[in-house]
Amino acid sequence: MFEVTVENSFDFRSPEYRELFGKSAATAFQHPNWLSSLYSKLLTANSATPLIVVARRRSDSRLAMVLPLVRRRYAALRAIEFADLRVSDYVSPVADAATFDAIIADAGAISTVRRLLKPYDLLRIGKLADRSLPLEKLLGIRNRENMGMSAYATPLDPSFDVWRQKRMKQSYCKELDKKSRQLHRRGEVRFECVTEPGAMAKAFEAMRTYRGERFKDRDGIGDLLQQPAYYDFYTGIAQMGLDGSARTYAMWLDGRPIAVALGLAHRNALLVILGGFDFDFKNMSIGSLMFEQIARDCIERGEAFLDFTIGDEPYKLTFGSEPSAMWQISRSGSPLG
């Protein structure tokens, strides 16, 4: 039923992939813009090479599934991983559920997939969400293992006031109202979804500075945004996201960005993937004030969820987020693995 090949020059911006993605069970992190940018901008910085497995229907060569992987080396260890490279929060094969079931029922297709992956010492894939397609069945792995961390999303209600009353503690709402009044006394405060190129560049420069100060390690590069390849990747996602796939938010004080966030818009939800805040305003809960305004904007757009993605940071619970387990799979391909 299916012909499986490796197409390492696969065009993620092609009409056939866009059509496949639109009908698939994949996540925002397999969007055409995301994967095209990841493969073109981040492979070299991670000493990785592409391994893109493609399944097509034998009857008409129509695209049925894409499995975006990479090969990496860790000293002598040869590893195969999902095309994640530390930027993706959810991974998924790109296929619809019915087609994926048909592929894993096709013994020839499964055998070819597993043969094309060789050689490797270790195959490991994490960041599988609770309801993701059963990739382990395709790869011959018996069970998923819990990653020991969760993803968090808050349902959005028909109005901001209802959401705030239903999802947040009223004592915290009063505290944020007080912080907001304090902030407004400092100057002209403005929140916006940024679309103008100059303002977007200014917002990202500020976010890079704030994140560099907060996450720096002994080498001074504890945050990915400090690395040129990653900065280029994220700013590119933001710029391409003006097609509706991503949104950049900024809170300005007297014309200066004091809080910035980047989110991916996908299937009636916004996934927050990057944020930075001026720590001079930490006592004013500037991060929480920013997320409140993002929730307001999402509600006004009619979206159903605000997804804070992976990570067990306590602040996510203050917005009524609900945890969901994340899973990983692995198998060895050699004694070393």
Protein Blocks (a to p, Z undefined) as FASTA:
>chain_A
ZZcdddfkbcfkbmklmmmmmmmcbdfklgfklmmmmmmmmmmmnopacdddddddfklo
pafbdcddddddehjbccddddfkomafbdcddddfklmmmmmmmmklmmmmmmmmpccf
bdcdehiafklccfklmnopabdcdehiacddddddfbfklmmmmmpcfklmmmmmmmmm
mmmmnoccdddddfbfklmmmmmmmmmmmmmmmmpcfkopabfklpmklmmmmmmmmmmm
mnopaccddddeehiafbdcddddeehiacdfbdcddfklmmnommmmmmmmmmmmmmmn
opabdcebjajdfklmmnopacdddddddddfbfkZZ
